[in-house]
Amino acid sequence: MSEEHSEALYHWTFWYLLVLTVVEVVVALLSLPVFLKGLLLVILALWKAAWVALYFMHLRFERKTLGVIAITPLLICVFLVFMLTPDLGATNKTVGSAKQVTKTKP
């Protein structure tokens, strides 16, 4: 890695991440629907994580294949969340109370 990193880049990144953090706090305090608030917070968190990876982990200066390697786990996680989402709606359908099932008489 032969690129020279200026200190100004790190200061600019700090302020950028600080602004994104303030936006996250504002979104958390707004009275939005829970799903929308959660979605916005996840998007902002991923945005901040990508920014940190690009500038502090120097992925911006690496080859594109390393970026593909870094994004693959995220895609797998998103895929698994959507594949497991139908299971969240499944409920345990019991026949009735234990007394009804065993047909005990009082």
Secondary structure, DSSP 8 states (H G I E B T S, - for coil): ------HHHHHHHHHHHHHHHHHHHHHHHS---HHHHHHHHHHHHHHHHHHHHHHTS-GGGS-HHHHHHHHHHHHHHHHHHHHHHHHHT------S-HHHHHT---
